[in-house]
């Protein structure tokens, strides 16, 4: 499978300096962005599953009285 590029994002020069300042040694800006996107996707999937299970539990409780 081919890889795909994420769209470029615009940030203020001050913010770019701020997040360049938190890069780990040897970490590139694209690596940082990729890691942030992967982490956010994982968190959102986990959150969606948590909500799904909670809604299912509520419905099961309502059905059982």
C-alpha positions in Angstrom: 0.0 0.0 0.0 1.3 3.5 -0.9 1.7 6.1 1.8 -0.3 9.4 1.6 0.7 12.8 2.7 -1.2 14.8 5.3 -2.3 18.3 4.2 0.0 21.1 5.2 -1.2 23.3 8.0 -0.6 26.9 8.6 0.6 28.1 12.1 1.8 31.4 13.4 5.6 31.9 13.5 5.4 32.1 17.3 3.6 28.8 17.5 6.0 27.1 15.1 8.9 28.2 17.4 7.0 26.9 20.4 6.5 23.4 19.1 9.9 23.2 17.5 11.2 23.8 21.0 9.5 20.7 22.3 10.9 18.3 19.7 12.9 15.4 21.1 16.6 15.3 20.1 16.8 14.1 16.5 13.0 14.3 16.0 11.9 16.0 12.9 8.8 18.2 12.5 7.1 15.7 10.2 7.8 12.9 12.8 6.3 15.0 15.5 3.2 15.8 13.4 2.8 12.1 12.4 3.1 11.0 16.1 0.5 13.6 17.2 -2.0 12.5 14.5 -1.5 8.8 15.3 -1.9 9.5 19.1 -5.1 11.6 18.5 -6.6 8.9 16.2 -6.0 6.2 18.8 -7.4 8.4 21.6 -10.6 9.1 19.6 -11.1 5.5 18.7 -10.7 4.5 22.4 -13.1 7.2 23.4 -15.7 6.2 20.8 -15.5 2.6 22.0 -15.9 3.7 25.6 -19.0 5.7 24.7 -20.4 2.8 22.6 -20.0 0.4 25.6 -21.5 2.9 27.9 -24.6 3.4 25.7 -25.0 -0.3 25.3 -24.9 -0.7 29.1 -27.5 2.0 29.6 -29.8 0.3 27.0 -29.3 -3.1 28.7 -30.1 -1.6 32.0 -33.2 0.1 30.7 -34.4 -3.2 29.0 -34.0 -5.2 32.2 -35.7 -2.6 34.3 
